[in-house]
């Protein structure tokens, strides 16, 4: 091997988005204080493990997907959830509502992607002050992957109350 071939190369070791000289704790990175094996129950009995909410129905949801995408008023579909009575602090409530409506027998628009990834939609009624039809989008990484919540939005094709 010619040692000069790498003379003008730039190599990067790290994580995308990492800032040099900034060291973050495991908690800031979303890991539990004693690593990935930490399991905790939140005050409303939502099981949290490895930084994800875990449902007894066999699916997971990252809290950021709920809090920063669905319930954030500045997010694309945040106003829809606010119009139906959710507040930015209702992450666990929305998770429980997703859990109540989660039914794999109702999945539709399923398609397989690269590497065995499956993406599909499960329609469900969501809302606090009024119920509306939402399309909830789910993803499974490979044949043994558990369903993971991706996003949700009002589906105008579904009946509104």
N, C-alpha and C positions, 0 to 999 in steps of 0.2 A: 504494500500500500504506500502510495506517495504521500508523505507527511505534508507536503506543500498544498495539496488539494483542499485542505481545510483551513488554510491560513487566512482566507478572506471570508470565512463563514461565520455567521452569528448564530450562536446556540442559546436557547432560552430554556431555563428549567424553572418551572413554577406552575401556577394556576392562572388561567385567563382571568383578567380583571384584578390580579394581584398587584399591590403597590409595594415597591421596594421600601424596606425599612419599617413597614407597618406590620406589627405582629398582633394577631387577634386571638382571643381565647377560644376554647372549644364552644363555650356558650354563645359567643358572638357569631361563630360559624354555624350555629344551629345544632351542635352536638351536645349531648348531655354531659354533665360534669365528670362522669366516670365512663365515658365512651358510648359506643353504639348499642350496648346491651341494656342501657337504662330504660326501664319501663315505669311510667308513672300514670296515675289517674288524676285528671284535672278535676276541679271542683264539681263539674256537672257530669261526672262519670264518663268522660270521653277518654279512651285509652290512647296515650301518646307513646310512641316507640320510634326510635331512629329519626325523630323529627317529623313524623307523620301521625295524623289521626288514624286509628285503626278501628274498623267497624266489626261488630260481631257477625255481620252479613258477608264478610270476606273481602271488603274493599278498603283502600287507603285513600287519604286526601292530605295533601300538604297544606298546613294552615295558611301559607301565603296565597295559595290558589283561591282560598275562600276569602281571606281578609283583604288581600291586595288586588284581586281581580274581580271578585263578585261584589264585595261590600264597600269598596273604595268609591266614593262619589265621583272621583275624577277618572275612574277606569271606564272602559268602553261600555260595559253593561251594568255598572254600579247604580246608575239612576233607576234602572228597571227594578232592581232589588229594593231600593229605597222606596219606590212608588208602591211596593207591595208590603211595606211595613218593617223591613229589616233595617237595622242601624249598623254603623261601622263596627260596633262592639258585639255583634251577633254571630260571631264565627262558629261557636259551638252549637248555637240554635240552628243555623243553616246546615251544619254537619248532621245534626239529628234529623232534620227534615229530609236531607239527601238519603240518609239511612232508611227513613220510613218509606220513601218512594222507590228505593233501589230494588229492581226486579229484573233479573237477567232474561226472563221469558218475554219481556217487553222490548228488548233491544232491537234497533233497526239501523238501517244505513251502515251496516257493518262492512268494513273492507280491511284487507290484509295489506300491510306495508312491508317494506324492506326488513329482512331479518326476523320475520315472524311476528312483527308488531301488529296488533289488531286494534282498530279504532272503531267506536260505535257510539250510538246515541240512545239514551233511555229517556223517553218523555215522562215527565212527572209534574204534579201540581205542587207548586211552592208558593209561600207567602205567609205573612203574619196577619195583616189586616184584611187582605183579600188574597184569594188563591188564583193563580194564573198558570197556564201551561208553559213549562220550560223544557227546552231541550238540554239535557245534561250530557256532556261529552266525556267518554271514558276511553282509557288506553290500557292494553295489556301487552307487556313486553315478553313475547314468546309464549309458547303453549302452556307453560306452567306459571306464567306471570299473573299476579292478582290484579283485579281491576283497580285502576288509579284514576281518580277524578281529575279532569283537565279544565273544564270550564262549563258555564251554563248561560243561557240567554233565553229571553221570552221567544216562544215559537208561536207566531201569529196563526199558524195552521191549527193549533190546538184550541179547544174551547175555553173561553174565559168565563169565570163566575161573576 
